[in-house]
Amino acid sequence: MNAGDKITQTRKRKTYLIWLVAIGVLAWVGKSWLYPLFFEQYTGVVNAPLTYESSKTLNAQEINKTADELTLPYRAKRSQEMVPGEGNTFIERLRRERVMDLKSVRDGSPYPHITYFRRAGINRYEGPATCLKCHASMHVTTAKGEITKVNTLEDIVDTVHFRFQKNSRGFSTFGFDGREVNGEEALMNIPMGKIDRACGIPGSFSWTGWAELVKSKPEAANGDIVIRSEGCGQCHIGGNYHPATEKMMPIGDVPETAKQGVDCLICHADVYDMNQRVVKADEHGRRWDQDRSLRSAMTVGKPKVDSCLNCHQHNLGGDAFEGNKSAKNLGHINERFTHDGAKRATPFSPATDVHSAAGMNCLDCHVPEGHKIPRGLHGVDLVANDLPKKPVSCEGCHTASPHVRDVKNRAILNGHVARLACETCHIKELADYNVVLRDWVYPIWNKKEGVYSYVDVYQSGKPGKGMTYLWFNGNGTFLANALGDNPTGDSRYNPLMNQLVKIDDPEVLAAIRGVAEQLKQTYPEINVDEYVREAANPLSHFTPEQIEQRRQWVEEKIRPLMKKGISRITPFKLFNARMYEDMSNQGLFGAMILPFDYASYYETGDPLQSVKVAIQHPIVRRMYETPFKLYMMDSFMTYFGVKTWSGEYPLTEKGELKNVEKHWMRQMASLMINHGIQRDGRVCRDCHAEKGVIDFDKLGYTPERAKELRHLPELENVAKP
Amino acid sequence: MTKPSVTQTTNSWPHNALLSLVLLVGALHPLALQADESATNVAEKNARCLRCHGMETLRYQELATGKMRDFHVDAHKFSQSNHGQQGCVTCHKGDFAALPHRPENTDQYHSCADCHTGEKVLQRMRLVGITAQYKKSVHVQRGVSGFDCFSCHNPHESRLEEIKTPEGNIVDRDNDVCLKCHGTRESAEEKHRIIPKAPLHLKEVRCLECHTPRPGSVIHAIEPAARAERTCEACHSRDSILLTKLYKYRLHESERRTGFINGVVLSDFYVIGMTRHPLLDALGILGMGGAFVGVMFHGIGRWLAARRRQNHET
């Protein structure tokens, strides 16, 4: 090898190196600068630095005063204990005041962060930035007892509470095509969760209904306009202009500004002002405000029951539940709407739940790992799960043989555990404002709130009406139908062809008819008989061939899923909604539902106009374009039981809706109910009777066996408890 | 609830052979009063009991002691068991009309020797010997309260082992019987740390192999822990005690069917140190020796070649 060759080689090497560095720099610039810019441009989501009015600096005096106020209940209690009553009220008062000021009493008071803040010189709460000054990292204990150190902010930003979806495995949900959502057979994992699943209860998506301001004309305001807040963002911990949309993509992350929107205090502060949770509009867009006062921050600690219930009482008890504290603090301005019909109607409160009465904390059962909180192994509703392998179950505490005290019946009660879920007996019924049928298509004027509102055609918490009993193996379909099968039966049990597509209870039918007749006064075009038929039989517009196809599909694709695992009779809340559907993406189990824009729906009462507004949201437009189709919509539709995503945008250039029809979903959804547990469960004759709460025929028992179960010969000999 | 069914049978021939054996035993039985009753009749009568007792979770934890009382009878296993043709009330005497049944009725049941009488039966079942062994066992000697045959043998499921039942299954099942009272598998492993590879031993052999006197055939005379077998060679030798215990039945059967030599040669169990065939031993040694000699010659050859090359270069 001569010298010239050597020089050429070195030059070549140099050139390679320069190229490599250049590509590296380009990739970094692209990922950190260009991609986010492109992403925001493409999806129309907005990110901007977040400011909060309640985040104010307090001077030393104000801090002392706030601290005194916050610790007062504790110090007063302590002084009562230390100074017994003497009969002389003046001396007593004097002594107690002195005791309340004692150093040891002050030191013993709760809220240690008051002292920490003083020492660290913190006089203003600025969101995560303040918390992370000390809690930049944290130790997480896994179920196996291993302790790992994690970055606190990344830990929380990665949870379902922040991102509202997961694109990994861990859903107990199966598509109508027979495949597990993001399971082994999935060609590609797609982001699934509250962020993008279809639901008729809220009537909108998390993008089209994130943070909305509605002009209402309530009766009490005598025709004046009152601005109100509405939207999915009210319960979510990211205080941004949109849900964590960036997390849905395979690359990229939410920007730092969005991470600073995390509302640490709504979970960690003992004293949190829900009145601050209202929509605010600024030059960048609309978002949900937070309580970022130093007063609130001074009370931080581990989450308490009320912390979780700030948001979750909404779906457990509902806004109509008397004990819902959030529903009593709707906002100082821009008050939030409350909703009448409840999602589950199983309030978690001492009066309505035995575990609440026992003073238990939510996290006693939902044992977290860092900020990840488990929701159990079972689920039907396509909500993502941070810890899909971690059980949250009755058996965890109560064992598989929970009946101990009732000496006479304990054996036979435990015998039922093999076939019944605990909730079957220990949730006797739901609150009566449990919404079963919600019609979005014929809004009516709500005088009190001063807006047009959807109609809850039927509400009930009674078994057989608002709730039902189904075989359940822990899994659900893509549209929230419990999967399971009668272990002794043939193919007799078939909820997707029977009880979830037919309402035959005469009382319920009469109630639907009553509502239809009332609606007819506002909407003369309504045909009452047709209205009842459609609500009671969501397959009524199917041809006999389609019904037969559906029956075969269930046997072929769904039956194997129903037969998986161990099924037990489990109670479910029933729900169906009528919305507008994009019929270009239709299958035997439903079509793509179209979201409503809350402001135009509430203000004008024109649902079609409201749909038009909503689907013009940039991200909905993008959903109908090729990149989104390939990235997730095609997979989404296969789970839905539809071959591919048509990609046909349902709005013409003239602004007319195209191929859009109003329909009830093709089967009622069945939602798991697990709270509102009562100590005294049902007794034998509640079910084993001629008109028992469980319909054994519908559960797939043979007529002979069903009859036998209704008239158990043993029942004559059973001892009274 | 599963409907008990006696018509459910598998098609494997050993199974059928066994069933015939069971039926034969039933026919010879002194208490074969039900022999004239058809199997369906018995099943129908039992079905009444199994309506509740067929529930897999029919059990409760005693308030005072926390002890689990299980009342479940697996209808399928029962129908396949040696007692499968018996009516429930053949053994359980009393008035079961009241629910829950009154304790004075539920405490009345027959023990093995109440039914298995008569010299021929006793001899065939070796009940005399077993009773003698049992009386020597630590459970009886120490007067464990409430201990009887049924503490270990579930009369609703017990059956003569199928010839083809793998030892692994027998080991698991038998050890589970001990572990019902003696802690868990984990705690058993902890207690047996004296044995190398304790988990493997607990998986592959029964507690009984070491906790009963040697030699064999006395597996009902369970001894206290202090007297357990502690010498490795007891099993890991030509005269392994396993041949008189775990492998005894298998060995007898294969001898009967294929003759002594074949039975021994074709047996598929393997215990280190217990190789049963001298020819295999010899072949093994020959193989090892041959390999050693081969390596030696090869090495020497290479060494010589290297030396010659060196000489050549210099």
Chai-1 contact restraints between the chains, C-beta under 6 A:
chainA,res_idxA,chainB,res_idxB,connection_type,confidence,min_distance_angstrom,max_distance_angstrom,comment,restraint_id
A,S401,B,R59,contact,1.0,0.0,6.0,A-B,restraint_1
A,S401,B,Y60,contact,1.0,0.0,6.0,A-B,restraint_2
A,S401,B,Q61,contact,1.0,0.0,6.0,A-B,restraint_3
A,V404,B,Q61,contact,1.0,0.0,6.0,A-B,restraint_4
A,K408,B,P100,contact,1.0,0.0,6.0,A-B,restraint_5
A,R410,B,Y60,contact,1.0,0.0,6.0,A-B,restraint_6
A,A411,B,L58,contact,1.0,0.0,6.0,A-B,restraint_7
A,A411,B,Y60,contact,1.0,0.0,6.0,A-B,restraint_8
A,A411,B,F71,contact,1.0,0.0,6.0,A-B,restraint_9
A,N414,B,T57,contact,1.0,0.0,6.0,A-B,restraint_10
A,N414,B,R59,contact,1.0,0.0,6.0,A-B,restraint_11
A,N414,B,Y60,contact,1.0,0.0,6.0,A-B,restraint_12
A,G415,B,M55,contact,1.0,0.0,6.0,A-B,restraint_13
A,G415,B,T57,contact,1.0,0.0,6.0,A-B,restraint_14
A,G415,B,L58,contact,1.0,0.0,6.0,A-B,restraint_15
A,V417,B,T57,contact,1.0,0.0,6.0,A-B,restraint_16
A,A418,B,M55,contact,1.0,0.0,6.0,A-B,restraint_17
A,A418,B,E56,contact,1.0,0.0,6.0,A-B,restraint_18
A,A418,B,T57,contact,1.0,0.0,6.0,A-B,restraint_19
A,E714,B,L99,contact,1.0,0.0,6.0,A-B,restraint_20
A,N717,B,A98,contact,1.0,0.0,6.0,A-B,restraint_21
A,N717,B,L99,contact,1.0,0.0,6.0,A-B,restraint_22
A,V718,B,L99,contact,1.0,0.0,6.0,A-B,restraint_23
